[in-house]
Amino acid sequence: MIKVLVQRLHSPDLPLPQYMTPGAAGVDIYAANDEAVVLVPGARALIPTGLAIALPPGYEAQIRPRSGLALRHGITLLNTPGTIDSDYRGEIKIIVINLGQDEYILTRGERIAQMVLSRVEQADFAVTESLDGTKRGSGGFGHTGV
């Protein structure tokens, strides 16, 4: 288990990110908007969380949608998964969009996203004249017929 330091920038009344079950991969993130945000169909908004984190080097945090909001209301996230780099210390903000058919009112304290921590490697990129061959080769989108 890794240690992640969390700074409350505002909204001390809201819970810290937390795993909702023992086997959960992601922690729930809460909306820290002062006023309710009305999302008409197709609308998007940047929602504050009131939190900043310090990840250890070699880790990222991925911000992902919550399946229940997507299924019930068509609420999802843009730029998904969003990446929080280990050297970022600003407030985590969530880009929410309403892809549903009805207006959605996003309220303070609502669980709006989940955050999954993941190990990452940095690469050393080098130019080459050719690449090794594979069965797939340069087959792109739809190359398997699916």
SULUR-V208165 format. One record per backbone hydrogen bond with DSSP energy under -1.0 kcal/mol. CO is the residue of the C=O (numbers start at 0). NH is the residue of the N-H. If there is no record, write none. Layout:
co=CO nh=NH
co=CO nh=NH
This chain:
co=4 nh=53
co=6 nh=51
co=10 nh=13
co=17 nh=27
co=20 nh=23
co=26 nh=114
co=28 nh=111
co=28 nh=112
co=30 nh=108
co=36 nh=105
co=38 nh=103
co=39 nh=42
co=42 nh=97
co=44 nh=95
co=46 nh=93
co=47 nh=31
co=49 nh=8
co=49 nh=9
co=50 nh=91
co=51 nh=6
co=53 nh=4
co=55 nh=58
co=57 nh=119
co=59 nh=117
co=60 nh=83
co=61 nh=115
co=62 nh=81
co=63 nh=113
co=65 nh=69
co=66 nh=70
co=67 nh=71
co=68 nh=72
co=68 nh=74
co=69 nh=73
co=73 nh=98
co=75 nh=96
co=81 nh=62
co=83 nh=60
co=84 nh=87
co=91 nh=48
co=93 nh=46
co=94 nh=77
co=95 nh=44
co=96 nh=75
co=97 nh=41
co=103 nh=38
co=105 nh=36
co=106 nh=109
co=109 nh=30
co=112 nh=28
co=113 nh=63
co=114 nh=26
co=115 nh=61
co=117 nh=59
co=135 nh=138
co=139 nh=142
co=141 nh=144
